[in-house]
Amino acid sequence: MNTEKSLNLGKKVIYGFGDLGGNFLAIFIGAFIMIYLTNTIGLNAGIIGTLMLVARIFDGVTDVIFGSIMDHTHTKFGKARPWMLGSAFLCAIGIAAIYAMPEGIGATAQYAYFFIVYVLTNAFFYTANNISYSALSALITKNSEERVQLGTARYVCSTIAMMVILSVSVPLVTYFGGGTAGWRTVALIYAAVFLILNLICVLGLKELPEDDYETKDGKREGDVSMLGVFSTAQNICCMIGLMATPVFVKKFGMYKAVTTLTAVGILPALLFAGAAYSSRFAVLIPATALLGLFMGPIMGTLSATVADIGTYLNLTKKVHVEGSLFSCSSIGIKVGSGVGGAMVGWILELSGFDGMAAVQPDSAIFAMRVTFAVMPVLVFIVVCLCFKGLNMKAAIENAKAEK
């Protein structure tokens, strides 16, 4: 399955810059848009959650469409890079626009503005950018080890971005005056960072010629200021797990390594669940760190797994569908994110949460505790079962033997 290596360390880091920049859109919007719209603008959390879910479902449709479009793209610059380049500017505009809610208009108009801008930014601009970026890992190298290393570089950079964004966003908003003006200023800064890092990634990499695509052998509950503490603990350890992933993959193989590590990761997830439910912060922070450690292998091998599926289809069906495959991966991420965001909004609304209140009712605190505790356990169980039943390495070897 291995082919000749073609990427030096610099190219791998440049590839990682794509996700470093991408998270200045994905994390900033995903983690803070509900806070901005409820606590600052004063909109209803349940309605916002529902609109996000509808938008994410629509987002999944555009993923499929764009994946097919990218697969039929043929230019001298490649299949993915032209789309990533063009969409980068539109994404930057979207980041700024989504945190520029017009004031002085009715609530209905504000909901409509949010929905339209959110759909455009996520379902069109970021879809084109992220799917083309993800597909690059299959288009700039056919070496399986390099694909894993690209995934590691990608998610190390993603982790760095996550740590920075979750740690500094709220302080930056406060520094720039708070309220709508503070959020708008931070959004403009992040839009510029996104654009610069995306351009570095697009212009610094080169896709293989299409003739080379053929595979060859070879203390207030819910206080947003706590985000920085937990994200730092989790993401530092996640980065350690990411950097260790290639070592485990080389020694045990990707699928066996990830299955084993995620199975073991259920234990810290259970520890985290108990600590989250009981608000034992002395236990919660190290449990969060352990979660990050075992999340690393999942994040670092996702792109490589999708690329391996592309290799298998190329061997058995003689087709190149990298764009469609990564669009399917994106659908899962986006619809999952949409369902998760909607559920948070619904749970908060049903529990009596009030974004403008200084102190939340006991029912809202209880709902947040339960939600926070249960989700990591479910994630690790599902991922472990998925990787246990998925071994593309064996499937590729069988396909080669039959061929």
C-alpha positions as CSV (number, residue, x, y, z in Angstrom):
1,M,0.0,0.0,0.0
2,N,2.9,2.4,0.7
3,T,4.2,4.5,-2.2
4,E,7.2,6.7,-2.4
5,K,7.4,9.5,0.2
6,S,7.2,13.0,-1.2
7,L,6.5,15.4,1.6
8,N,9.1,17.1,3.9
9,L,8.3,18.4,7.3
10,G,7.7,21.9,6.1
11,K,5.0,20.7,3.7
12,K,3.3,18.7,6.5
13,V,3.3,21.8,8.7
14,I,1.9,24.0,5.9
15,Y,-0.9,21.4,5.5
16,G,-1.6,21.8,9.2
17,F,-2.0,25.5,8.7
18,G,-5.2,24.8,6.8
19,D,-6.9,23.5,10.0
20,L,-5.2,26.0,12.2
21,G,-7.0,28.7,10.2
22,G,-10.2,26.7,9.7
23,N,-10.8,26.5,13.4
24,F,-10.9,30.3,13.6
25,L,-14.2,29.8,11.8
26,A,-15.4,26.4,13.0
27,I,-14.6,26.7,16.8
28,F,-15.3,30.4,17.1
29,I,-18.7,30.0,15.6
30,G,-19.4,26.5,17.1
31,A,-18.4,27.3,20.6
32,F,-19.5,30.9,21.0
33,I,-22.4,31.7,18.6
34,M,-25.0,30.5,21.2
35,I,-23.4,32.6,23.9
36,Y,-23.3,35.6,21.6
37,L,-26.9,35.3,20.5
38,T,-28.4,34.5,23.9
39,N,-26.2,36.4,26.4
40,T,-25.4,39.5,24.2
41,I,-28.3,39.7,21.7
42,G,-30.9,38.2,24.0
43,L,-32.4,35.7,21.5
44,N,-34.1,32.4,22.5
45,A,-31.8,29.5,22.9
46,G,-34.3,26.9,21.8
47,I,-35.1,28.7,18.6
48,I,-31.4,29.2,17.8
49,G,-30.7,25.6,18.4
50,T,-33.5,24.6,16.1
51,L,-32.3,26.9,13.3
52,M,-28.8,25.5,13.7
53,L,-30.1,22.0,13.3
54,V,-32.1,22.8,10.1
55,A,-29.0,24.6,8.8
56,R,-26.8,21.6,9.5
57,I,-29.1,19.2,7.7
58,F,-29.1,21.5,4.7
59,D,-25.3,21.7,5.1
60,G,-25.1,17.9,4.7
61,V,-26.9,18.1,1.4
62,T,-24.5,20.7,0.1
63,D,-21.6,18.5,1.2
64,V,-22.7,15.7,-1.1
65,I,-23.2,18.1,-4.0
66,F,-19.8,19.8,-3.6
67,G,-18.0,16.5,-3.2
68,S,-19.3,15.5,-6.6
69,I,-18.4,18.9,-8.1
70,M,-14.9,18.7,-6.8
71,D,-14.4,15.1,-8.2
72,H,-15.3,16.5,-11.6
73,T,-12.9,19.5,-11.3
74,H,-9.8,19.3,-13.6
75,T,-7.5,22.3,-13.6
76,K,-3.7,22.8,-13.9
77,F,-3.8,23.8,-10.2
78,G,-5.4,20.5,-9.2
79,K,-8.9,19.4,-8.1
80,A,-9.1,20.9,-4.6
81,R,-6.8,23.9,-4.4
82,P,-8.8,26.2,-6.7
83,W,-11.9,25.6,-4.5
84,M,-10.1,26.2,-1.3
85,L,-8.5,29.4,-2.6
86,G,-11.8,30.9,-3.8
87,S,-13.8,29.9,-0.7
88,A,-11.2,31.3,1.7
89,F,-12.3,34.9,1.0
90,L,-16.0,34.1,1.3
91,C,-15.4,32.3,4.6
92,A,-13.6,35.3,6.0
93,I,-16.5,37.5,5.1
94,G,-18.9,35.0,6.7
95,I,-17.0,35.0,10.0
96,A,-17.3,38.8,10.2
97,A,-21.0,38.8,9.1
98,I,-22.3,36.2,11.5
99,Y,-21.1,38.3,14.5
100,A,-22.5,41.5,13.0
101,M,-26.1,41.1,14.0
102,P,-28.0,44.2,13.1
103,E,-29.4,46.0,16.1
104,G,-32.6,48.0,16.1
105,I,-34.6,45.4,14.1
106,G,-37.2,43.0,15.4
107,A,-36.4,39.6,16.8
108,T,-37.9,37.8,13.8
109,A,-35.6,39.7,11.5
110,Q,-32.6,38.9,13.7
111,Y,-33.5,35.2,13.5
112,A,-33.8,35.4,9.8
113,Y,-30.5,37.2,9.5
114,F,-28.7,34.6,11.6
115,F,-30.2,31.7,9.7
116,I,-29.3,33.1,6.2
117,V,-25.7,34.1,7.2
118,Y,-25.2,30.9,9.1
119,V,-26.3,28.7,6.2
120,L,-24.2,30.7,3.6
121,T,-21.1,30.5,5.8
122,N,-21.4,26.9,6.8
123,A,-23.3,25.1,4.0
124,F,-21.6,26.9,1.1
125,F,-18.4,28.8,1.9
126,Y,-17.0,26.5,4.6
127,T,-18.2,23.4,3.0
128,A,-16.2,24.2,-0.2
129,N,-13.2,25.2,1.9
130,N,-13.1,22.3,4.3
131,I,-13.9,19.4,1.9
132,S,-11.3,20.6,-0.5
133,Y,-8.8,21.0,2.3
134,S,-9.6,17.5,3.7
135,A,-9.2,16.0,0.2
136,L,-5.7,17.5,-0.1
137,S,-4.4,14.8,2.2
138,A,-5.3,12.2,-0.5
139,L,-4.2,14.4,-3.4
140,I,-0.7,15.5,-2.3
141,T,0.6,12.1,-1.4
142,K,-0.3,8.4,-1.8
143,N,2.0,7.2,1.0
144,S,-0.1,5.8,3.8
145,E,2.4,6.8,6.5
146,E,2.5,10.4,5.2
147,R,-1.3,10.5,5.3
148,V,-1.3,9.6,9.0
149,Q,1.4,12.3,9.5
150,L,-0.7,14.8,7.6
151,G,-3.6,13.9,9.9
152,T,-1.4,14.4,12.9
153,A,-0.1,17.8,11.7
154,R,-3.7,18.8,10.9
155,Y,-5.0,18.0,14.3
156,V,-2.0,19.3,16.2
157,C,-2.6,22.6,14.5
158,S,-6.4,22.2,15.2
159,T,-5.7,21.6,18.8
160,I,-3.5,24.7,19.0
161,A,-6.2,26.8,17.4
162,M,-8.8,25.3,19.8
163,M,-6.7,26.2,22.8
164,V,-6.1,29.7,21.7
165,I,-9.7,30.4,20.6
166,L,-11.4,28.9,23.7
167,S,-8.9,30.6,26.0
168,V,-8.6,34.1,24.6
169,S,-11.9,34.8,22.9
170,V,-13.9,35.9,25.9
171,P,-11.0,38.0,27.3
172,L,-10.5,39.6,23.9
173,V,-14.2,40.5,23.7
174,T,-14.0,42.1,27.1
175,Y,-10.8,43.9,26.1
176,F,-12.5,45.4,23.0
177,G,-15.3,46.8,25.0
178,G,-17.7,43.8,25.4
179,G,-21.1,43.6,24.0
180,T,-21.8,43.5,20.3
181,A,-18.8,45.8,19.5
182,G,-16.4,43.5,21.3
183,W,-17.7,40.3,19.5
184,R,-17.6,42.2,16.1
185,T,-14.0,43.2,16.6
186,V,-12.8,39.8,17.6
187,A,-14.7,38.3,14.6
188,L,-12.8,40.7,12.2
189,I,-9.5,39.6,13.7
190,Y,-10.2,35.9,13.4
191,A,-11.4,36.4,9.8
192,A,-8.1,37.9,8.9
193,V,-6.2,35.1,10.7
194,F,-8.3,32.5,8.9
195,L,-7.7,34.1,5.5
196,I,-3.9,34.4,5.9
197,L,-3.4,30.8,7.1
198,N,-5.7,29.4,4.4
199,L,-3.7,31.2,1.7
200,I,-0.4,29.9,3.1
201,C,-1.8,26.3,2.9
202,V,-3.2,26.7,-0.6
203,L,-0.2,28.4,-2.1
204,G,2.4,26.3,-0.3
205,L,1.2,22.9,-1.4
206,K,1.0,21.2,-4.8
207,E,-1.4,18.4,-5.8
208,L,0.0,15.3,-7.6
209,P,-0.8,15.1,-11.3
210,E,-4.0,13.2,-11.9
211,D,-2.0,10.5,-13.8
212,D,-0.3,9.7,-10.4
213,Y,-3.5,9.1,-8.6
214,E,-3.4,5.4,-9.3
215,T,-2.3,3.6,-6.2
216,K,1.0,1.7,-6.6
217,D,2.4,-1.0,-4.3
218,G,5.2,0.1,-2.2
219,K,-17.2,28.8,40.1
220,R,-20.5,29.7,38.7
221,E,-22.0,26.7,37.0
222,G,-21.7,27.3,33.2
223,D,-19.3,30.2,33.5
224,V,-17.8,30.6,30.0
225,S,-14.5,31.7,31.5
226,M,-13.9,28.1,32.5
227,L,-13.7,27.1,28.8
228,G,-10.1,28.3,28.7
229,V,-9.0,26.1,31.7
230,F,-10.7,22.9,30.5
231,S,-9.7,23.4,26.9
232,T,-6.1,24.0,27.8
233,A,-5.9,20.9,29.9
234,Q,-7.6,18.8,27.3
235,N,-5.9,20.1,24.2
236,I,-2.3,19.9,25.6
237,C,-2.9,16.2,26.2
238,C,-4.7,15.8,22.9
239,M,-1.6,17.2,21.2
240,I,0.6,14.7,23.1
241,G,-1.8,11.9,21.9
242,L,-1.6,13.2,18.4
243,M,2.2,13.3,18.3
244,A,2.3,9.7,19.7
245,T,-0.3,8.4,17.2
246,P,2.2,7.8,14.3
247,V,4.4,5.7,16.7
248,F,1.4,3.5,17.7
249,V,0.2,3.2,14.1
250,K,3.7,2.2,12.9
251,K,4.0,-0.5,15.6
252,F,0.5,-1.9,15.7
253,G,-1.3,-0.7,12.5
254,M,-3.8,2.1,12.4
255,Y,-7.0,0.2,13.0
256,K,-5.8,-2.0,15.8
257,A,-4.1,0.9,17.5
258,V,-7.1,3.2,17.4
259,T,-9.6,0.5,18.4
260,T,-7.5,-0.4,21.5
261,L,-6.8,3.2,22.5
262,T,-10.5,4.2,22.2
263,A,-11.5,1.2,24.2
264,V,-9.1,2.2,27.0
265,G,-10.3,5.8,26.6
266,I,-13.8,4.8,27.9
267,L,-12.4,4.6,31.4
268,P,-11.3,8.2,31.6
269,A,-14.6,9.1,29.9
270,L,-16.4,7.4,32.8
271,L,-14.1,9.2,35.3
272,F,-15.0,12.5,33.6
273,A,-18.7,11.7,33.7
274,G,-18.6,11.2,37.5
275,A,-16.6,14.3,38.1
276,A,-18.7,16.4,35.8
277,Y,-22.0,15.3,37.4
278,S,-20.7,15.9,40.9
279,S,-18.8,19.1,40.0
280,R,-15.5,17.8,41.6
281,F,-13.2,20.2,39.9
282,A,-10.1,18.6,41.4
283,V,-10.9,15.4,39.5
284,L,-12.6,17.1,36.5
285,I,-9.5,18.8,35.2
286,P,-7.2,15.8,35.1
287,A,-10.1,13.7,33.7
288,T,-10.5,16.3,31.0
289,A,-6.8,16.0,30.3
290,L,-7.0,12.2,30.0
291,L,-9.9,12.5,27.6
292,G,-7.7,14.7,25.4
293,L,-4.9,12.2,25.5
294,F,-7.2,9.4,24.1
295,M,-8.9,11.7,21.6
296,G,-5.7,12.3,19.8
297,P,-5.6,9.0,17.9
298,I,-9.2,9.5,16.8
299,M,-8.5,12.9,15.4
300,G,-5.1,12.0,13.9
301,T,-6.3,9.1,11.9
302,L,-9.7,10.3,10.6
303,S,-8.4,11.7,7.3
304,A,-6.1,8.8,6.7
305,T,-9.0,6.4,7.1
306,V,-11.1,8.2,4.6
307,A,-8.1,8.3,2.2
308,D,-7.7,4.5,2.6
309,I,-11.3,4.1,1.6
310,G,-10.5,6.1,-1.5
311,T,-7.6,3.8,-2.2
312,Y,-9.8,0.7,-1.8
313,L,-12.4,2.1,-4.2
314,N,-9.7,3.0,-6.7
315,L,-8.5,-0.6,-6.6
316,T,-11.9,-2.3,-6.8
317,K,-14.0,0.2,-8.8
318,K,-11.4,2.1,-10.8
319,V,-12.9,5.4,-9.7
320,H,-11.5,8.6,-8.1
321,V,-14.1,9.9,-5.6
322,E,-11.9,11.6,-3.0
323,G,-14.1,14.7,-3.0
324,S,-17.3,12.7,-2.5
325,L,-15.7,10.6,0.3
326,F,-14.5,13.6,2.3
327,S,-17.9,15.3,1.7
328,C,-19.5,12.2,3.4
329,S,-17.0,12.6,6.3
330,S,-17.9,16.3,6.5
331,I,-21.6,15.4,6.5
332,G,-21.2,13.3,9.6
333,I,-19.2,16.0,11.4
334,K,-21.6,18.8,10.4
335,V,-24.9,17.0,11.0
336,G,-23.5,15.7,14.3
337,S,-22.5,19.2,15.2
338,G,-25.9,20.5,14.2
339,V,-27.7,17.9,16.2
340,G,-25.4,18.5,19.1
341,G,-26.0,22.3,18.9
342,A,-29.7,21.9,18.6
343,M,-29.9,19.5,21.5
344,V,-28.0,22.0,23.7
345,G,-30.4,24.7,22.8
346,W,-33.4,22.5,23.4
347,I,-32.1,21.2,26.7
348,L,-31.2,24.7,27.9
349,E,-34.7,26.0,26.9
350,L,-36.5,23.1,28.5
351,S,-34.4,23.4,31.7
352,G,-35.3,27.1,32.2
353,F,-32.0,28.6,31.1
354,D,-31.9,32.4,30.7
355,G,-28.9,33.8,28.9
356,M,-29.4,37.2,30.3
357,A,-29.7,36.1,33.9
358,A,-26.8,36.4,36.3
359,V,-27.6,33.1,38.1
360,Q,-29.2,30.1,36.5
361,P,-32.0,28.0,38.1
362,D,-31.2,24.6,39.6
363,S,-32.9,22.8,36.7
364,A,-30.6,24.4,34.2
365,I,-27.5,23.6,36.2
366,F,-28.7,20.0,36.5
367,A,-29.3,19.7,32.8
368,M,-25.9,21.1,31.9
369,R,-24.2,18.7,34.3
370,V,-25.9,15.6,32.9
371,T,-25.3,16.6,29.3
372,F,-21.6,17.4,30.0
373,A,-21.1,14.1,31.7
374,V,-22.8,11.6,29.3
375,M,-21.6,12.7,25.9
376,P,-17.9,11.8,26.1
377,V,-18.7,8.3,27.2
378,L,-21.1,7.8,24.2
379,V,-18.5,9.2,21.8
380,F,-15.8,6.8,22.9
381,I,-18.1,3.8,22.8
382,V,-19.4,4.6,19.3
383,V,-15.9,5.3,17.8
384,C,-14.5,2.1,19.3
385,L,-17.2,0.0,17.7
386,C,-16.8,1.8,14.4
387,F,-13.0,1.2,14.2
388,K,-13.5,-2.4,15.4
389,G,-15.6,-3.2,12.4
390,L,-13.5,-1.1,9.9
391,N,-10.1,-2.4,8.8
392,M,-9.3,-0.9,5.4
393,K,-5.8,-2.2,5.4
394,A,-7.0,-5.8,5.3
395,A,-9.6,-4.9,2.7
396,I,-6.9,-3.2,0.5
397,E,-4.6,-6.2,0.8
398,N,-7.4,-8.6,-0.2
399,A,-8.2,-6.4,-3.2
400,K,-4.6,-6.5,-4.3
401,A,-4.4,-10.3,-3.9
402,E,-7.6,-10.8,-5.9
403,K,-6.3,-8.4,-8.6
